[in-house]
């Protein structure tokens, strides 16, 4: 470096100065790269690769065991080279052995070092382990190729801009506070988790390595960065030269050549020593104490530590989950108030009181709800349904629906701001545009080349006609599967129709009285089982279709898979809810209507109290049942599988001598593997829940409360799972939540439309208003008589022979001789010239419903759009800091060019003086005697 610390021209701007809290490793993990290669391996990079045994390519295990606790051993057996990655296998198949040999040879060609722990030397005696280490040269080469941003020396900025401050990007927040900071019981104290310093960062460049803070090669690259480097090599290493598609660790895992590939945890999450007396031995223990332990459920999440240990992608997920959970608090409180309002005014509701009145309207004989097997019944038997319906369908429902529509918009807008702050703080603001590389699978399948318009480099690509064919195949298959889902939902509808008829035909009075409720609960449970089964099938299909499409980058791959899965799950989870809310009972006009018959049965009908309570039950069972099942699958199943895996591998789970001898890689091997698509299942679970909370909140105001309770547990269950039950995942990077944000926004928009239709068409809110202001005839504007006005008359003589109730039914004996029955609808009575046709009141209600939907949507969309306009995507402070960074980059470029010119002038003067001395002071050197030596 030139005196004064001035980088060459373009050094700072080319690398895009950023801000990061770098993870420089810890004494426990020994994160860093070994420098003295000769001291750690006996194989040089230039040696030819032989297709022999693995011993020709690795450092053999020796008896010189390092003086470390093997349970927490994170190094090769020489105690110097840290283990960056572990591969495991338990098969001696010659073909797989040959693939492993070629794969290891490919790693050796890239400069990685490997060491094998033979199965005979492990505690279980069945599994062999391949330990991988990335030397300094490999780390620096791939860090440059992957555009890794590393901290640069502060002296560079100070020298360039003559700043005396140590870090002019850091704001003194305390100076901006007018009042002393109040103690917050939810915060983690800085004594327990000190805040990490902020640094300027720049894309690493080997030629300018002296500009970076390289105090020690052993700690320069963090563990997360090292694992990403090693995984990049593993994902491109070949295991068969005869086929260009046979490469990568993913395929080696698929063909069982290796059984596992993972990076090591930094140690045990538990200890026999007290935290108070001995402190935290490693970051995993710290995460367990501050994040995963049940007693820490009320504490804020240590997001910077999560990001440091697991990577930005995991950190952003937990940041979003925590943010979403906090925002559920106001929604839960308002929903609870609306529900309590219904509870306190329950017995003041006139329509419910009329239905429950035993000697009055409650004694009205109602027409059968199904064909032949269903009996006549009295209106008062629907009393329980009407009371229950009012708890959710009351005047507060409309207010809550509008509130939740605004809540969804506010949540997404403020998350966008929060996400922007996190991306800037973690230095991933432009990761997808600047740092993300092509998928190896894409490079292997793309046979065409073209110039990248941005970088001007030759890159592989797939022509548009090839892409169109792949996308068409995928779209056709998806359409077919959606039809399968709809067919399954149709099957559940048929189940409802048949089972309710069977239950009504029962001789047991209790069964007949609860026929509708029993049918609703069992149908919802059956629907949940169908949803789970189809989800498993479609998941495999979505992966296969996404692989056929062959997306360009990993982000594109995840986005494509996400849209496929969510489109399917949307239909899978919500179709039955949409059916109950908007279609059930809409097609049967009157009891003798023979136009809407399925397999000889009339279509399913709603109770006189409406379909809203059925929608509520369906939503509650699917939502709560899914949450319970997911919690078991996330924690209970990994715990069970870990126990089985320990038994199979003979690694003891007790505190015995065998356990004392188990190495870190053996203990991590028996843990559950991280899912191939990482956080997809977690995101999908929460987004589906967000749909339940927003789409049908008018039918179930308690949905936000159940979601809040679930998420409080979910955060700690996920934390416990990641810290204790899963292998350490690849520390992947991400700048946002990806395609999930657009999906959430679409759900938020759809929720406005959905709730408008639920209020207008599923609840009785609009019919009651129409009756109140147009048909009540009461100056006090009371809804008294509303139920009687909503029931039409039917002459039992008009029943078709295949529909008329069986007079021999036990339930019909009490009501024999009934000549007129009532049914829900607004039709002219028998004997009228337009008998059984819709009355003018029906059309008034239809018009009012339409007007309400239009007004509701326009008002809510206007309010949400206004809110979105007035809330900027990024906070002003972050915008100022980003502009500050760009200013520093511009100033650094100017200063670098100025110093470059100054250095050139000084060099020219020195060479001119030297030339004059050589010539004895006579004549000057010609132009050809001058040379340009740029500053370093």
DOKETOR-933474 format. One record per residue (C-alpha): residue in three letters; x, z, y. Coordinates in steps of 0.02 Angstrom, whole numbers, plus 50000, padded with zeros to 5 digits. Example, Ala and Ser with C-alpha at 12.3 -4.5 7.8 and 13.67 -1.06 7.14 Angstrom:
2
ALA506155039049775/SER506845035749947/
// end
This chain:
936
UNK500005000050000/UNK500604996050174/UNK501025011150282/UNK499485017150371/UNK498365014250220/UNK497644997550280/UNK496884987250140/UNK497084968450136/UNK495814957450222/UNK494094958650148/UNK494514973450037/UNK493114984550099/UNK491734971650133/UNK492004962449970/UNK491734978349874/UNK490154983549965/UNK490455001150026/UNK489185013249957/UNK488875031649935/UNK488985040549770/UNK489135057449690/UNK490435052149562/UNK490585060949397/UNK492445063749375/UNK492295071349204/UNK492605089249155/UNK493985098949069/UNK492885100548918/UNK492535082048894/UNK494245076248946/UNK493435060849019/UNK494745048549068/UNK495925035549002/UNK497575038248915/UNK499055030349001/UNK500495031848880/UNK499905020248743/UNK501475021248637/UNK501225039748614/UNK499485037448541/UNK499555022048432/UNK500775012448328/UNK499954995548352/UNK500304984448501/UNK499004973048578/UNK499984957648534/UNK500074960748348/UNK499174947848241/UNK497534953148167/UNK497494953447978/UNK495934952347875/UNK496484966447762/UNK496014984447753/UNK495534994647903/UNK497195003547892/UNK498064988547969/UNK497064990348127/UNK496855009148151/UNK497845024848167/UNK497745033948001/UNK497155051747991/UNK498625063247976/UNK498785081147922/UNK499425085948094/UNK497775092648154/UNK497735097348338/UNK497515115448379/UNK495705113748434/UNK494065120048366/UNK493515105448257/UNK491705109448293/UNK491965104548474/UNK493335091648446/UNK493145077448569/UNK494835069248538/UNK495765059348408/UNK496755069548285/UNK498275069048400/UNK497295079248527/UNK497715067048668/UNK496545052048659/UNK494755056548697/UNK493355049548589/UNK492295037548690/UNK491155031348551/UNK490755034648369/UNK490245022448232/UNK489635029148064/UNK489395021047893/UNK489045027147716/UNK489095011147613/UNK490535003947512/UNK489724986847488/UNK491164974147492/UNK490194961947603/UNK489814975447730/UNK491604981447719/UNK492204963947763/UNK491034963447913/UNK491694980247971/UNK493484974347954/UNK493164958948060/UNK492194969348185/UNK493614981948202/UNK494824967348220/UNK493784961048366/UNK493854978048447/UNK495744978148424/UNK495874961148506/UNK494994968348658/UNK496244982648666/UNK495184996948599/UNK495975010048487/UNK495105016348331/UNK495345030248206/UNK494385032748045/UNK493795049347978/UNK493545045747793/UNK492005052547706/UNK493115063347595/UNK493715072947748/UNK491995076347820/UNK490925091347784/UNK489545081447700/UNK490715070347600/UNK489565055047616/UNK489785047847790/UNK491345039947865/UNK491625039648052/UNK492545027248163/UNK493165035048324/UNK493455023348471/UNK494535025948625/UNK494715014548776/UNK496475014648851/UNK496775013449038/UNK497044994649036/UNK495384991548949/UNK494465003349068/UNK495164995149223/UNK494914977349159/UNK493094980049113/UNK492744990749266/UNK493234975649370/UNK492224963649264/UNK490694974949271/UNK490864977949459/UNK490924996749437/UNK490915005749602/UNK492245019149615/UNK492665031449755/UNK493935025249881/UNK495135035749982/UNK494405043650136/UNK496025040450229/UNK495625021950226/UNK494065024250331/UNK494885036950444/UNK496385025850475/UNK495345010350504/UNK494095018250621/UNK495115032850690/UNK493865045650628/UNK494405063650618/UNK492915069050515/UNK493165071150330/UNK491555062050289/UNK490515054750430/UNK489115049650310/UNK488705067650269/UNK487375074750383/UNK487345092550437/UNK485585096450384/UNK485685114550438/UNK486055109350617/UNK484425099650621/UNK483385114450566/UNK482575124650702/UNK482205139450590/UNK483225147750453/UNK482905140550282/UNK481615150450185/UNK482075155550007/UNK481305144149876/UNK481035151449702/UNK480885134049629/UNK482625128349684/UNK484205130149580/UNK485485140449676/UNK487075131649732/UNK488075145649651/UNK487405140249483/UNK487485121549516/UNK488625117349663/UNK488225101549758/UNK489445087449723/UNK490375079349869/UNK489905062349938/UNK491125047849936/UNK491295030249998/UNK491295018649848/UNK491855000849819/UNK491874988949671/UNK493454992349572/UNK494874979849584/UNK496514981649488/UNK497504973149626/UNK496884986049750/UNK496935001049633/UNK497995010749757/UNK496505011349874/UNK495465021649752/UNK495525040349721/UNK496555040249562/UNK497225057849557/UNK497305057149369/UNK497025042849248/UNK496245055449131/UNK494825059549251/UNK494595043749356/UNK493245035849248/UNK491795047149204/UNK491155048749027/UNK489625038349072/UNK490705024349139/UNK491855024748988/UNK490405023648865/UNK489675008748960/UNK491375000048951/UNK491555003148764/UNK489754997848731/UNK490054981748827/UNK491484977848708/UNK490464983148556/UNK489004972148607/UNK490124956648610/UNK491294959848463/UNK491124947348319/UNK490964951648136/UNK490824933948066/UNK491774918948134/UNK490694906448038/UNK489144909348147/UNK489194911548336/UNK487614922248331/UNK488384935348217/UNK489084947548342/UNK488714964048424/UNK488444981848369/UNK486554979548371/UNK486644966848230/UNK487884977648136/UNK486614991748142/UNK485204980148091/UNK486124974047936/UNK486634992047892/UNK488494988747906/UNK488465003948019/UNK487155017548011/UNK487425024448185/UNK488305020948350/UNK488325034348484/UNK489355043848610/UNK489715062248585/UNK488895076948667/UNK490135087648762/UNK489855102448647/UNK488515113948584/UNK487015118048692/UNK487035136048629/UNK488405149048624/UNK488685166348554/UNK489385171548722/UNK488335176548871/UNK488205164349015/UNK488435178749137/UNK490095184349062/UNK490845167849002/UNK489975154849109/UNK489485137549049/UNK490665129948922/UNK490045112248953/UNK488745102149046/UNK487605101248895/UNK487475120248894/UNK487155119849081/UNK485765107149058/UNK484985117848923/UNK484995133549031/UNK484385125449191/UNK483245111949124/UNK482755112648940/UNK482495131248916/UNK480655136248918/UNK480955149849047/UNK481545136549171/UNK479845127749171/UNK479515131949354/UNK481225126949418/UNK481635110349499/UNK482535097949388/UNK484435096349410/UNK484295077549439/UNK486105074749490/UNK486705083449333/UNK485465073649226/UNK486085057549304/UNK487895062549278/UNK487645066849094/UNK486365053749040/UNK486535039949169/UNK485485033349312/UNK484105026149204/UNK483675042849125/UNK483905051649292/UNK482675040149380/UNK481375042649242/UNK481415061549259/UNK481415060049448/UNK479835049349437/UNK479015060849309/UNK479355076149416/UNK478715067249573/UNK477135061549482/UNK476825079049415/UNK476955086849587/UNK475735074049657/UNK474485078549520/UNK474305095849597/UNK473185090849745/UNK472195078849633/UNK471915092949507/UNK471345105049642/UNK470085092849718/UNK469455087849545/UNK469245106149499/UNK468265109349659/UNK467095094749620/UNK466825101249444/UNK466495118949505/UNK465255112049631/UNK464315104549485/UNK464375121249393/UNK463725131449540/UNK462305119349578/UNK461885115349398/UNK460195124149393/UNK459725117749565/UNK459755099849505/UNK457945093849506/UNK458115079249381/UNK458925090449250/UNK457615103849276/UNK456235090849250/UNK457005085049087/UNK457215102749024/UNK455455108149073/UNK454605111748905/UNK452785110848960/UNK452915096849085/UNK453925080849087/UNK455045087748949/UNK453605085448825/UNK453555066748856/UNK453665056848693/UNK455145044848697/UNK455335028648600/UNK456565028448453/UNK458385024648497/UNK458685013748344/UNK457715003248219/UNK456575010448084/UNK457625025648040/UNK457565033648213/UNK456045044548250/UNK455025047548407/UNK455725061948506/UNK455315072748656/UNK456255071148821/UNK456715089548825/UNK457895086848677/UNK459015077848802/UNK459155093648907/UNK460925097848854/UNK461515080148891/UNK460715080349063/UNK461505097049108/UNK463205091449047/UNK463055074849139/UNK462715083449305/UNK464375092949294/UNK465245076149317/UNK463895065649400/UNK463505075249559/UNK463615071549747/UNK465455076549748/UNK465885062349628/UNK465875048849762/UNK467005059049876/UNK468215062249732/UNK468275043749687/UNK468735039049866/UNK470005053149870/UNK470835047249709/UNK470935029449772/UNK471855035549927/UNK472885047249819/UNK473485032849710/UNK474055022949862/UNK474925037749942/UNK475785042149779/UNK476505024749756/UNK477025022749938/UNK477915039449944/UNK478715036149774/UNK479385019749843/UNK480225029749981/UNK480875042749859/UNK481525029149743/UNK482435020949887/UNK483285037349931/UNK483805040349750/UNK484475022649730/UNK485505024349888/UNK486105041749844/UNK486625036449669/UNK487385020149730/UNK486255008549630/UNK485285001149777/UNK485814983249736/UNK486334985649555/UNK485244971849480/UNK485834958949607/UNK487684963349607/UNK488214972049448/UNK487064967549303/UNK487864955549180/UNK487094942849060/UNK486474948548890/UNK487674943348751/UNK486194936548652/UNK485734925448799/UNK487504918848815/UNK487554915048628/UNK485904905348627/UNK486114896348794/UNK486974879948751/UNK486874872648927/UNK487964876949077/UNK487634876449263/UNK488374883049424/UNK487664899249489/UNK487074895549668/UNK487604912849725/UNK489294915649642/UNK489724897149617/UNK490314901549441/UNK489874891649285/UNK488584901349185/UNK487584897749027/UNK485724894549049/UNK484184889348950/UNK483274873749018/UNK481514875649085/UNK480734865248946/UNK481544876648817/UNK480914891948909/UNK479164884548922/UNK479094882148733/UNK479634900048703/UNK478414907248830/UNK476974896748761/UNK477314903148585/UNK477344920948651/UNK475754918848754/UNK474794911348608/UNK475274925648493/UNK474824938548625/UNK473114930548650/UNK472804931248463/UNK473274949648455/UNK472134953648601/UNK470714945548504/UNK471164956748356/UNK471014972048469/UNK469314966248533/UNK468764963448353/UNK469274981348312/UNK468274987748460/UNK466794977548401/UNK466974986048232/UNK466875003148317/UNK465294997448408/UNK464494992348242/UNK465015009348173/UNK464085017848315/UNK462495007748283/UNK462485010848095/UNK463005029148094/UNK461755034548226/UNK460365026548122/UNK460965035547965/UNK461065052448053/UNK459345050748129/UNK458645047347955/UNK459325063847890/UNK458115077047827/UNK459145090647910/UNK458475094648083/UNK460185100248149/UNK460955083448101/UNK459535073748184/UNK459655083848344/UNK461525080848362/UNK461555062948298/UNK462095055348465/UNK463435068448497/UNK464125067248320/UNK464175048248329/UNK465055048648497/UNK466405060948439/UNK466745052548272/UNK466765035148350/UNK468015040948482/UNK469125048648347/UNK469035032848242/UNK469455022648396/UNK470985033648428/UNK471605030548250/UNK471355011748269/UNK472295012248434/UNK473795021048354/UNK473845009048206/UNK473734993348311/UNK475055000148430/UNK476315001548289/UNK475984983748232/UNK476024976148405/UNK477634985148453/UNK478574976048315/UNK477744959748366/UNK478164962048551/UNK480014964748511/UNK480014949048405/UNK479184938748541/UNK480364945348676/UNK481864940748568/UNK481154923248552/UNK481014921748741/UNK482834927148757/UNK482824934748933/UNK484374932749040/UNK484814950949079/UNK484374967649002/UNK483214971449149/UNK482314954949119/UNK482194959248934/UNK481434976348968/UNK480234969549099/UNK479614955848981/UNK479374968148838/UNK478524980448956/UNK477224967949017/UNK476814962548839/UNK476614980148775/UNK475614986248923/UNK474434971448920/UNK474074975248738/UNK473954994048764/UNK472824991548914/UNK471564982348806/UNK471894994148660/UNK471605010348755/UNK470365005448890/UNK469214992548808/UNK468085005448726/UNK467965014648892/UNK467494998748984/UNK466184995148850/UNK465335012148871/UNK465465011849060/UNK464844994249096/UNK464054986348941/UNK463254999348828/UNK461354998848842/UNK461384985148974/UNK460714971348862/UNK459184979748783/UNK457754977948906/UNK456354986448809/UNK456094993048630/UNK455334976948560/UNK456654965748639/UNK457314954948495/UNK458594944748592/UNK460024957048575/UNK460214961048391/UNK461834963148290/UNK461724961548101/UNK459884965748110/UNK460164981248218/UNK459744983048401/UNK461244986048511/UNK461785003748551/UNK460815012248692/UNK461175026248814/UNK460315043048821/UNK458995044948957/UNK460275055749047/UNK461425040549055/UNK463035034548975/UNK464175044449090/UNK464345059348974/UNK464775047848828/UNK466115039948937/UNK466755057348978/UNK466845062448794/UNK467695046148745/UNK468965047948885/UNK469295066148846/UNK469585063448660/UNK470725048348681/UNK471705055948826/UNK471945073548755/UNK472155067448575/UNK473465054948627/UNK474425068048726/UNK474415080248580/UNK474985066848458/UNK476345060648576/UNK477025078248599/UNK477145080248411/UNK477975063248391/UNK479225067048529/UNK479755084348471/UNK479035088848303/UNK479485072648216/UNK481315072148276/UNK481505090448224/UNK480825086448051/UNK481885070748033/UNK483445080048089/UNK483125093147955/UNK482925079647821/UNK484475070447882/UNK485515086347872/UNK484965089147693/UNK485375071347644/UNK487095071847725/UNK487465089147651/UNK487875096047824/UNK487305114047824/UNK486115120447954/UNK486625138547931/UNK488055148448005/UNK489155146647852/UNK490945141647826/UNK490375123747799/UNK489515123647968/UNK491045131048050/UNK492045116147984/UNK490815102948044/UNK491525091848180/UNK490635086848339/UNK490305069348274/UNK489555076048113/UNK488395087648208/UNK487855073548323/UNK487625061548178/UNK486225071848102/UNK485285071648267/UNK483915058748294/UNK484455042048364/UNK483905037248539/UNK482515024048529/UNK483195006148547/UNK482185003348706/UNK482615020348775/UNK481295027048892/UNK479955014048859/UNK478845025748759/UNK478985039448890/UNK478525027649030/UNK477105019848931/UNK476365036948891/UNK476365041949074/UNK475715025249139/UNK474285025449014/UNK473925043049073/UNK473955037049254/UNK472625024349204/UNK471545037949129/UNK471745048349287/UNK471305034249407/UNK470225021149321/UNK468805032549262/UNK469065048049367/UNK467255046749426/UNK466715050549249/UNK467985064449215/UNK468575073849371/UNK469585085749261/UNK470735071649203/UNK472065075549337/UNK472065093849284/UNK472335089649100/UNK473685077349151/UNK474545090549258/UNK474545103449118/UNK475205090348997/UNK476585084749114/UNK477225102149149/UNK477475103948962/UNK478035085748944/UNK479515087749062/UNK480215102548967/UNK479835094848797/UNK480755078948847/UNK482185089448916/UNK482285099748757/UNK482215083948653/UNK483615075448748/UNK484745090748751/UNK484485097348575/UNK483665084448461/UNK484365067448511/UNK486075059848507/UNK486805056848677/UNK486085040248738/UNK487065026548821/UNK487225030849005/UNK486325015249065/UNK486105011149249/UNK484515006449342/UNK483995005549524/UNK482135008649500/UNK480785011049370/UNK480724992249343/UNK479114983349298/UNK478184999849287/UNK477985000749476/UNK477034984249482/UNK475964990149336/UNK475575006449425/UNK475114996849582/UNK473964985349483/UNK473135000549403/UNK472915008449574/UNK472034992849640/UNK470984991049483/UNK470485009349493/UNK469595006149659/UNK468534992449579/UNK468265002349419/UNK467685018149506/UNK466545008249620/UNK465675000749468/UNK465635017449376/UNK464745025749522/UNK463585010849551/UNK463155005749372/UNK463605019949253/UNK463045035149352/UNK461305038149424/UNK461955039749602/UNK461245023249667/UNK459555024149575/UNK459305041649645/UNK459695035749822/UNK458495021049807/UNK457125032649743/UNK457515045649876/UNK457365033750024/UNK456125020749960/UNK454995027749824/UNK454925046749833/UNK453495047149957/UNK454085064350008/UNK454415067750191/UNK455725080450140/UNK456655066750046/UNK456685075749878/UNK457135067949710/UNK455685076749626/UNK454845064149512/UNK456405053449495/UNK456495055249306/UNK454665050449285/UNK454945035249396/UNK456455029749294/UNK455475029549129/UNK454385014649083/UNK452915013948961/UNK452855005148792/UNK451405002248673/UNK451935006348495/UNK450814992148432/UNK452064979948507/UNK453474985648391/UNK454094971948275/UNK453874975848089/UNK455774976448067/UNK455964988348214/UNK454475000148203/UNK454925018048153/UNK454565023147974/UNK452995034247976/UNK453605043047818/UNK455115050447907/UNK455085069347912/UNK455435069148098/UNK453955057748135/UNK452635068348049/UNK452465079648201/UNK452225064848318/UNK451085054048209/UNK449735045748307/UNK450835042148457/UNK450155026748545/UNK451245026148702/UNK453085030648712/UNK454265030548860/UNK455975022448877/UNK457325021449010/UNK457045006449124/UNK456074999149270/UNK454794987649186/UNK452944984249207/UNK451814994049085/UNK450844986148941/UNK449264977148997/UNK450044971549160/UNK450144952549187/UNK452044954549191/UNK452154967849056/UNK453914972849005/UNK454664962449145/UNK455724970349282/UNK454844978349430/UNK455314976449612/UNK456144993649604/UNK457344986849475/UNK457894972949592/UNK458054985049738/UNK459234995349631/UNK460224979749582/UNK460424974949765/UNK460914992649815/UNK462214993349678/UNK462984977049733/UNK463024982349916/UNK463804999049870/UNK465194990849768/UNK465614978749910/UNK465594992250045/UNK466545004749938/UNK467924992249894/UNK468124985850072/UNK468195003150149/UNK469425009850021/UNK470524994350024/UNK470564994950213/UNK471095013150211/UNK472415010550076/UNK473114995150162/UNK473215004550327/UNK474125018850242/UNK475345006750160/UNK475734998450326/UNK476095014650417/UNK477215021750280/UNK478905012750281/UNK479735008750116/UNK481285018550161/UNK481525034150268/UNK482285031650439/UNK483765042650396/UNK484205032050244/UNK483975016050344/UNK485185022750475/UNK486455027350342/UNK486355010050264/UNK486615002050434/UNK488055014150462/UNK488865008450300/UNK488694990250350/UNK489454994250518/UNK490925002850432/UNK491154987650321/UNK491184976050472/UNK492404987350565/UNK493494988850411/UNK493574969850396/UNK494064968250579/UNK495384981950565/UNK496054974450404/UNK496214957150482/UNK497054964650635/UNK498294974250528/UNK498584958750422/UNK499034948750578/UNK500144962950640/UNK501034964050473/UNK501304945250467/UNK502024945450643/UNK503214959650598/UNK503774950650440/UNK504054934650537/UNK505094943950665/UNK506124952150528/UNK506454935650441/UNK506894927150605/UNK508144940850646/UNK508894939750471/UNK509074920950487/UNK509974922750652/UNK511174935350578/UNK511584923550434/UNK511944909350555/UNK513044920250663/UNK511814920550804/UNK511774901650824/UNK510164891250824/UNK508514897050751/UNK507864894050579/UNK506694879350555/UNK504894881350510/UNK505334879350328/UNK506384895150338/UNK504874906050374/UNK503764913050235/UNK502184923150233/UNK502154939450136/UNK500434947350149/UNK500274966050162/UNK499734975450009/
// end
